[in-house]
Amino acid sequence: MMKSKWAILSVLGAFLVLAVNSGLGAVNTGEIEEVRNKEVLDPDEDFRIIDDFVAKAVRELVRTRDSASISKARTVILQRVSSNRPSAQAQYAAQFFESAYKYISEAFEQASELPADRKFTVTLNLLILVDHLENLQLADLAIGMLKDENTVIRYWAVHSVTNPAVASNPKLARKIAEQLKGLVASSGPEIIRLMAEFAANVNIPQGEDLLLQIADMRIKRYADWTVEYELLDATILSLLCKKLSSAGVSKPVIARHFGQLYSYAIQRYVKGRNHLSAAQKRQLASVLVEVEDNCVAKLLGRRQSTIKKAVEQGDYEALRLEHSRLLGEEAGAGKLARKLKFDYGKTPNGRSHTAPLLLREPPKTGAGG
C-alpha cells in the first residue's frame, strides 16, 4: 500500500508542475486569442479556428515527451478554455468542449495502441487534462478507466469523475457512484479518500450508500487487524459526522457506522499499544483527538477534551471509560447513541445492542496491519 502511495506522489511531482509561460509551446495561439476577444462568434470561421486549435493542442500534448513540455502543452489548452467576452462565452464553450471531447477521445484510442510505457504517459496526461477541464461531457471518458490495472491511472480517473464541478450533475453523479462501489474493496487510501469525499458531497441516495460501504470496509479491516493508514479514518468519520449534522432528521444507520468505526479506532489504540508501530499509534492518536474536537463536540453541542488529555497522558483506563461513556456498553447506551437515537443492531429477542462490537485481541505475531 505504501508503495502505491509513493508511486502516486512521485508521478504527481513529475506531471503537475504547470508552466507559467505558455508562449513557448509549439501551438500557434494568435488566431485563438483573436477569437477569444470577439463579442460575437462566426459559427463558420471562428468555430473552425477553435476546433483547429484544440486539435493541434491535444496532438502536441500527446506527442510531447518531457515533463516540462507536457506541462506547457497542457497549460496552452487550459488557459484558453473560455472567451474573454461574456457575450460570446456560451458559443465559445460549446464549440471548445465539443472539439475537446472529439480529439481527446481520439487521443485515448491512439494511446491504447502504443507500447506500454508510452501508453501510460499519454493516458495519464490526457486524464490530468480531463480533470483540469472540469467538464461533464468529458467525465464519460474517465469513467471507462476507473478499473484500470495501473494504480496511478485509476487514481486520476477517480479524481476526474469525483471533481465537484462534474459531480454537481445528479444523473452523472448517480452513474459515477454506482461505478465507484465496485472499487471500494480494491482501492488504496488515496482513492478511498476521493471516493468518500465525493459520496459525502453529492445529495443522492447512491452517495450515502457509497459512504456507508466505505465505512463498512474500514470497520471490517479494523475487526481483523488488517487496516492500513489509520489517518484516513479521520476523514471518513468527519464526513459521516457532516452527514449527521446536516441531515435535519435522525440518521441511525449513519450514526451506527460513525459509532462503530470510532469505537474500533479507540479500541485499536488501547489494545494495540504494545503491538502497533510508533507511526500507527501516532496516526490513531490524531484520529481520536481530531474526531473528538471536530465531530463529538459538534454532535453533542459542547466542547470536550477528555480523549485528548487521556492520549497525551497515556491514560488508557481514562480512554476506555470515555469510550464507554460516549459510545455505550452492555449496561446502557452511550451519550452519542442517546443524542442521535441509534443502537448497534438487535439481539435475537429484539432488544437493542447498546455497546459497539468488541475488537478482538491483536494477532500474536506480526506488526499489526
C-alpha positions, 0 to 999 in steps of 0.5 A, a space after each residue: 500500500 505504501 508503495 502505491 502511495 509513493 508511486 502516486 506522489 512521485 508521478 504527481 511531482 513529475 506531471 503537475 508542475 504547470 508552466 507559467 509561460 505558455 508562449 513557448 509551446 509549439 501551438 500557434 495561439 494568435 488566431 485563438 486569442 483573436 477569437 477569444 476577444 470577439 463579442 460575437 462568434 462566426 459559427 463558420 470561421 471562428 468555430 473552425 479556428 477553435 476546433 483547429 486549435 484544440 486539435 493541434 493542442 491535444 496532438 502536441 500534448 500527446 506527442 510531447 515527451 518531457 515533463 516540462 513540455 507536457 506541462 506547457 502543452 497542457 497549460 496552452 489548452 487550459 488557459 484558453 478554455 473560455 472567451 474573454 467576452 461574456 457575450 460570446 462565452 456560451 458559443 465559445 464553450 460549446 464549440 471548445 468542449 465539443 472539439 475537446 471531447 472529439 480529439 481527446 477521445 481520439 487521443 485515448 484510442 491512439 494511446 491504447 495502441 502504443 507500447 506500454 510505457 508510452 501508453 501510460 504517459 499519454 493516458 495519464 496526461 490526457 486524464 490530468 487534462 480531463 480533470 483540469 477541464 472540469 467538464 461533464 461531457 468529458 467525465 464519460 471518458 474517465 469513467 471507462 478507466 476507473 478499473 484500470 490495472 495501473 494504480 496511478 491511472 485509476 487514481 486520476 480517473 477517480 479524481 476526474 469523475 469525483 471533481 465537484 464541478 462534474 459531480 454537481 450533475 445528479 444523473 452523472 453523479 448517480 452513474 459515477 457512484 454506482 461505478 465507484 462501489 465496485 472499487 471500494 474493496 480494491 482501492 488504496 487510501 488515496 482513492 478511498 479518500 476521493 471516493 468518500 469525499 465525493 459520496 459525502 458531497 453529492 445529495 443522492 441516495 447512491 452517495 450515502 450508500 457509497 459512504 456507508 460501504 466505505 465505512 463498512 470496509 474500514 470497520 471490517 479491516 479494523 475487526 481483523 487487524 488488517 487496516 492500513 493508514 489509520 489517518 484516513 479514518 479521520 476523514 471518513 468519520 468527519 464526513 459521516 459526522 457532516 452527514 449527521 449534522 446536516 441531515 435535519 432528521 435522525 440518521 441511525 444507520 449513519 450514526 451506527 457506522 460513525 459509532 462503530 468505526 470510532 469505537 474500533 479506532 479507540 479500541 485499536 489504540 488501547 489494545 494495540 499499544 504494545 503491538 502497533 508501530 510508533 507511526 500507527 499509534 501516532 496516526 490513531 492518536 490524531 484520529 481520536 483527538 481530531 474526531 473528538 474536537 471536530 465531530 463529538 463536540 459538534 454532535 453533542 453541542 459542547 466542547 470536550 477534551 477528555 480523549 485528548 488529555 487521556 492520549 497525551 497522558 497515556 491514560 488508557 483506563 481514562 480512554 476506555 471509560 470515555 469510550 464507554 461513556 460516549 459510545 455505550 456498553 452492555 449496561 446502557 447506551 452511550 451519550 452519542 447513541 442517546 443524542 442521535 437515537 441509534 443502537 448497534 443492531 438487535 439481539 435475537 429477542 429484539 432488544 437493542 445492542 447498546 455497546 459497539 462490537 468488541 475488537 478482538 485481541 491483536 494477532 500474536 505475531 506480526 506488526 499489526 496491519 
